[in-house]
Amino acid sequence: LVSDQAQGRVIGVGGPETLTMNQIVKGILAAAGCPDKPVKHLPMPLVHILARVLPAVMRDPPFEKAQVQAMQESVPVDIEELRRVFPVDLIPFGEALKEY
């Protein structure tokens, strides 16, 4: 993505709705044809330990410390800024999954 307005800035990308991680995962599972597959959760203390240990024993760990920190943040995306810099039509998550 190239835009003079975006030069040197970090712009959040999101959609017109606020979703939880569970809603996102369940939507993806439904789109993949397995809507009844249960979503499992790991206790966050265990996730923090794994984020430190896995990079030492795996070449390409499934997640890292920065991703764990991001999972714990709840920061809504300013879609008006996104629209100003990149004039795009935002569609709901479920609709985007159907198009995919």
Stockholm file with secondary structure:
# STOCKHOLM 1.0

chainA/1-100         LVSDQAQGRVIGVGGPETLTMNQIVKGILAAAGCPDKPVKHLPMPLVHILARVLPAVMRDPPFEKAQVQAMQESVPVDIEELRRVFPVDLIPFGEALKEY
#=GR chainA/1-100 SS CCCGGGTTCCCCCCCSSCCCHHHHHHHHHHHTTCTTCCCCCCCHHHHHHHHHHHHHHCSSCSCCHHHHHHHHCCCCCCHHHHHHHSCCCCCCHHHHHHHC
#=GC SS_cons         CCCGGGTTCCCCCCCSSCCCHHHHHHHHHHHTTCTTCCCCCCCHHHHHHHHHHHHHHCSSCSCCHHHHHHHHCCCCCCHHHHHHHSCCCCCCHHHHHHHC
//
